[in-house]
Amino acid sequence: GTGIGRTNRDILDAIRPLAESVGFKVMVNTAPARPFDVPVNILDSTKLANETGWKPAISFEDGIKRTWNWFYGKYTSDKK
């Protein structure tokens, strides 16, 4: 948690090139926001850092890539 907000569009924009690089077509259906929708996802890890000294060591972009690679590896290994 860096305290930097990410919208669903930010997350989609980070995933799209990874998905398209292996032939997945990314389709987005948009709809008006609902009253309970969360516009921005933010994790503030200040308290954790203050109490334990922990700080995030992986950037958002690298975290998305690592997560994608893990899930894609599971998906392709399950297809064998």
Contact map, one row per residue, 1 for C-alpha under 8 A:
11110000000000000000000000000000000000000111100000000001000000000000000000000000
11110000000000000000000000000000000000000011100000000001000000000000000000000000
11111000000000000000000000000000000000000111100000000000000000000000000000000000
11111100000000000000000000000000000000000111000000000000000000000000000000000000
00111110000000000000000000000000000000011110000000000000000000000000000000000000
00011111111000000000000000000000000000011100000000000000000000000000000000000000
00001111111000000000000000000000000000111000000000000000000000000000000000000000
00000111111100000000000000000000000000111000000000000000000000000000000000000000
00000111111110000000000000000000000000000000000000000000000000000000000000000000
00000111111111000000000000000000000000000000000000000000000000000000000000000000
00000111111111100000000000000000000000000000000000000000000000000000000000000000
00000001111111110000000000000000000000000000000000000000000000000000000000000000
00000000111111111000000000000000000000000000000000000000000000000000000000000000
00000000011111111100000000000000000000000000000000000000000010010000000000000000
00000000001111111110000000000000000000000000000000000000000000011001000000000000
00000000000111111111000001000000000000000000000000000000000000000000000000000000
00000000000011111111100000000000000000000000000000000000000000000000000000000000
00000000000001111111110000000000000000000000000000000000000000001001000000000000
00000000000000111111111111000000000000000000000000000000000000000000000000000000
00000000000000011111111111000000000000000000000000000000000000000000000000000000
00000000000000001111111100000000000000000000000000000000000000000000000000000000
00000000000000000111111100000000000000000000000000000000000000000000000000000000
00000000000000000011111110000000000000000000000000000000000000000000000000000000
00000000000000000011111111000000000000000000000000000000000000000000000000000000
00000000000000000011001111100000000000000000000000000000000000000000000000000000
00000000000000010011000111110000000000000000000000000000000000000000000000000000
00000000000000000000000011111000000000000000000000000000000000000000000000000000
00000000000000000000000001111100000000000000000000000000000000000000000000000000
00000000000000000000000000111110000000000000000000000000000000000000000000000000
00000000000000000000000000011111000000000000000000000000000000000000000000000000
00000000000000000000000000001111100000000000000000000000000000000000000000000000
00000000000000000000000000000111110000000000000000000000000000000000000000000000
00000000000000000000000000000011111010000000000000000000000000000000000000000000
00000000000000000000000000000001111110000000000000000000000000000000000000000000
00000000000000000000000000000000111110000000000000000000000000000000000000000000
00000000000000000000000000000000011111000000000000000000000000000000000000000000
00000000000000000000000000000000111111100000000000000000000000000000000000000000
00000000000000000000000000000000000111111000000000000000000000000000000000000000
00000011000000000000000000000000000011111000000000000000000000000000000000000000
00001111000000000000000000000000000001111100000000000000000000000000000000000000
00001111000000000000000000000000000001111110000000000000000000000000000000000000
10111100000000000000000000000000000000011111000000000000000000000000000000000000
11111000000000000000000000000000000000001111100000000000000000000000000000000000
11110000000000000000000000000000000000000111111000000000000000000000000000000000
11100000000000000000000000000000000000000011111110000010000000000000000000000000
00000000000000000000000000000000000000000001111111000000000000000000000000000000
00000000000000000000000000000000000000000001111111100000000000000000000000000000
00000000000000000000000000000000000000000000111111111100000000000000000000000000
00000000000000000000000000000000000000000000111111111110000000000000000000000000
00000000000000000000000000000000000000000000011111111100000000000000000000000000
00000000000000000000000000000000000000000000001111111000000000000000000000000000
00000000000000000000000000000000000000000000000111111100000000000000000000000000
00000000000000000000000000000000000000000000000111111110000000000000000000000000
00000000000000000000000000000000000000000000000111011111000000000000000000000000
00000000000000000000000000000000000000000000100010001111100000000000000000000000
11000000000000000000000000000000000000000000000000000111111000000000000000000000
00000000000000000000000000000000000000000000000000000011111000000000000000000000
00000000000000000000000000000000000000000000000000000001111101100000000000000000
00000000000000000000000000000000000000000000000000000001111111100000000000000000
00000000000000000000000000000000000000000000000000000000011111110000000000000000
00000000000001000000000000000000000000000000000000000000001111111000000000000000
00000000000000000000000000000000000000000000000000000000011111111100000000000000
00000000000000000000000000000000000000000000000000000000011111111110000000000000
00000000000001100000000000000000000000000000000000000000000111111111000000000000
00000000000000100100000000000000000000000000000000000000000011111111100000000000
00000000000000000000000000000000000000000000000000000000000001111111110000000000
00000000000000000000000000000000000000000000000000000000000000111111111000000000
00000000000000100100000000000000000000000000000000000000000000011111111100000000
00000000000000000000000000000000000000000000000000000000000000001111111110000000
00000000000000000000000000000000000000000000000000000000000000000111111111000000
00000000000000000000000000000000000000000000000000000000000000000011111111100000
00000000000000000000000000000000000000000000000000000000000000000001111111110000
00000000000000000000000000000000000000000000000000000000000000000000111111111000
00000000000000000000000000000000000000000000000000000000000000000000011111111100
00000000000000000000000000000000000000000000000000000000000000000000001111111110
00000000000000000000000000000000000000000000000000000000000000000000000111111111
00000000000000000000000000000000000000000000000000000000000000000000000011111111
00000000000000000000000000000000000000000000000000000000000000000000000001111111
00000000000000000000000000000000000000000000000000000000000000000000000000111111
00000000000000000000000000000000000000000000000000000000000000000000000000011111
